[in-house]
Amino acid sequence: MKILILGCGQVGYTIASNLARMPSNDVTIIDIDEHALEKVSNQLDVQTVVGNGAFPSVLDKAGAHDADMILALTRSDETNMAACRMAFAIFNTPNRIARVRFSDFLEFETGSSDYQTTLDVFNITESISPEQLVTEQIVNLLTYSSALQILSFADDKVRLIVMRAHEGGFLVGQPLHEIHQHLPAEVDCQVCAIYRHNQLIVPTASTVLMDNDEVFVLIPTEHIENIMRELRPAVQRTRRVMIAGGGNIGYRVAKQLENRLDIKIIERNQHRAEWLAENLDNTLVLVGNASDESLLESEYIDDIDVFCALTNDDENNIMSSMLAKNMGAKRVMAIINRSSYVDLLEGNAIDIVISPHLITIGSILTHVHMGDMVSVYPLRRGASEAIEVVIHGDQHTSKLVGKSMSEVRLPSGCYFAALVRDNEIIMAHADAILADGDHVIFFVARRRAVKELEKLIQVNLGFFA
C-alpha cells in the first residue's frame, strides 16, 4: 500500500513508524520542516518531501498520482482538509483521512443534500478529532471513577476495563475461577491480562489476583459495576469535579456531565470564562489560575472527588494536579502531550494520565491496518493493543471461520478475548466456534504480533470469486 503522511510531528512520526515496519507499505512523509524530515529519514525506512502538503505540486512530487491513502495529520485543520480535497479532485486518491480539531468543521450542517457536513465539502473519507476522542475518554473515566481506562467494542455492547486491584475487592487474593461465584449467573467476563510490577501475566483459572495488579477485563457494558466490585472495595461515586482549563475539551466535558455532577471550571482568560458562563447551565465558572493554592483552598479542594487538569500546557497540568492531590483531592487526572512524561507520572504523582497522541494514534491505526478492523486501541502507553476485527469467509477461504478458538494458532503474544455475534456475547472459551461476520476481540501483548494477526484474519482470494 502506498501511503502519504502529512506532518511529521509526534502523531505523524508514530503512525509512520508503525506503517514502515510492514514491508508491503510504501510510506512518504511530507512536512515543511526540513530538519524534522531529515531526522525521520535517519530513523525510519520512509521517503520524505519538503513542502506544504496542501499544494498540488508537493502532492504530485510525493507520488499522489498512484497513492492508496493520504493521512493528513498536521496541526492545521485547514491544511489537512485542503490536502484531502486536492488528493480527491486532482489525484483521485481513494482513502483520505484528516485530523480535524475544531468542532465547527465537524458539527456544522450545511443544509445541502450534496454536503451534509463541512467535511463532505472537502471529500474527506474519515476524520479524526483528537478533542472529541479525549472528551469521550474523560467522560467515561468520570462515570466509572475506579477505572484507569475504558474502551468500547462492538457498538458498545462490550467494554474493556483497565483497573488496579486493591485489597478489599472480593477477588483479590483469590484464584480467578472464583469470580463467577460473586457474579450473577447470566454475567460472563474475560480477564485478558494482568500486569504485576510491569510484567505481563497471561491469566489462567488458577491465577491468584494480588493487590496493586493492573487488570484488563472484558465485560458486557451493562454489567460493568458487577466486575468493579470484584477488583477493589466499593468507592463513593464521583459527585464533585473540578476542571482546570475551559478550552474545548474542558467545555465539552462540563457540557456532557453538568446535569449529573457538581462541576467547577477554573479558567484564566476573562473573556473565555464569560463565554463559558453563558454557554453552560449548571457549571460554576471561576476566573483564576488552577495552580493558585489560595484559590483551591477557598473552593474546598479537599472535598473534590476528581480534579481534571485539561489545559494545553503540560507543565501547568502537572503542577496543578500535584498541588490538588497534595491539598486533598481524592483523585487527579491530567492531559499530558509529551510521551516522555507519561510513564514518569501515571500512578505516582497523578492517578490517570491522558495522552491525546496515543488516543489519536489508536483511531488512525483502525483505518490503516489490513483486514476488516473495527477498533484498534493502544494500551500501556502503546506497548500492547486491543483490536476488534470482523472475520469473513468460510472454512476454505478463512484461517479462522469454522474453527474453535482452541484450534486456532495465534501469533505469540496474541490472545482471544471475546466474540460478538449479533446480540450474543461469547467470552474466550476454548470450544467457541468462529463464524462469518463475527466481531472478534483480541488482546495483543506484543505489538510485533499485529502484522502476523493481520495475515491471519485476511480471507483468501477465492472469497471474492
C-alpha positions, 0 to 999 in steps of 0.5 A: 500500500502506498501511503502519504503522511502529512506532518511529521510531528509526534502523531505523524512520526508514530503512525509512520513508524508503525506503517514502515515496519510492514514491508508491503507499505510504501510510506512518504512523509511530507512536512515543511520542516526540513530538519524534522524530515531529515531526522525521520529519514535517519530513523525510519525506512520512509521517503520524505518531501519538503513542502506544504502538503496542501499544494498540488505540486508537493502532492504530485512530487510525493507520488499522489498520482498512484497513492492508496491513502493520504493521512493528513495529520498536521496541526492545521485543520485547514491544511489537512482538509485542503490536502484531502480535497486536492488528493480527491479532485486532482489525484483521485486518491481513494482513502483520505483521512484528516485530523480535524480539531475544531468542532465547527468543521465537524458539527456544522450542517450545511443544509445541502443534500450534496454536503451534509457536513463541512467535511463532505465539502472537502471529500474527506473519507474519515476524520479524526478529532483528537478533542472529541476522542479525549472528551469521550475518554474523560467522560467515561473515566468520570462515570466509572471513577475506579477505572484507569481506562475504558474502551468500547467494542462492538457498538458498545455492547462490550467494554474493556476495563483497565483497573488496579486491584486493591485489597478489599475487592472480593477477588483479590487474593483469590484464584480467578475461577472464583469470580463467577461465584460473586457474579450473577449467573447470566454475567460472563467476563474475560480477564485478558491480562494482568500486569504485576510490577510491569510484567505481563501475566497471561491469566489462567483459572488458577491465577491468584489476583494480588493487590496493586495488579493492573487488570484488563477485563472484558465485560458486557457494558451493562454489567460493568459495576458487577466486575468493579466490585470484584477488583477493589472495595466499593468507592463513593461515586464521583459527585464533585469535579473540578476542571482546570482549563475551559478550552474545548475539551474542558467545555465539552466535558462540563457540557456532557456531565453538568446535569449529573455532577457538581462541576467547577471550571477554573479558567484564566482568560476573562473573556473565555470564562464569560463565554463559558458562563453563558454557554453552560447551565449548571457549571460554576465558572471561576476566573483564576489560575488552577495552580493558585493554592489560595484559590483551591483552598477557598473552593474546598479542594479537599472535598473534590472527588476528581480534579481534571487538569485539561489545559494545553500546557503540560507543565501547568497540568502537572503542577496543578494536579500535584498541588490538588492531590497534595491539598486533598483531592481524592483523585487527579487526572491530567492531559499530558502531550509529551510521551516522555512524561507519561510513564514518569507520572501515571500512578505516582504523582497523578492517578490517570494520565491522558495522552491525546497522541496515543488516543489519536494514534489508536483511531488512525491505526483502525483505518490503516491496518489490513483486514476488516478492523473495527477498533484498534486501541493502544494500551500501556502507553502503546506497548500492547493493543486491543483490536476488534476485527470482523472475520469473513469467509468460510472454512476454505477461504478463512484461517479462522471461520469454522474453527474453535478458538482452541484450534486456532494458532495465534501469533505469540503474544496474541490472545482471544478475548471475546466474540460478538455475534449479533446480540450474543456475547461469547467470552474466550472459551476454548470450544467457541466456534468462529463464524462469518461476520463475527466481531472478534476481540483480541488482546495483543501483548506484543505489538510485533504480533499485529502484522502476523494477526493481520495475515491471519484474519485476511480471507483468501482470494477465492472469497471474492470469486 
